[in-house]
């Protein structure tokens, strides 16, 4: 029996369920039709308490992504690897701002080298 993965759409926040066989695949959100990727990870099994019995109907390996957690996938070029994690909204915003800042610095260096760097300074 396949496990059901539960997560939220990163665009509209709708709760989405997908079969484990769809891990890592993109599908349209049933609510807003934006392309969402089924998280490509299964969390570690939670520790089992000796004093509390487990419920009979519980399905193992169901990641619960709350609206405050955002799945992030980072891939390095070539065969260097990558990582998948869940981060909160503030960390996600910081990552996006850092990336955008680096992109702007690279663009500025390119423009400087192409237009200003070749001219003579008086």
Secondary structure by P-SEA (a helix, b strand, c coil): cbbbbbbbccccccbbbbcccccccccccccccccccccccccccccccccbbbbcccccccccccccbbbbbbbcccccccbbbbbcaaaaaaaaaaaaaaaaaaaaaaaaaccccccccc
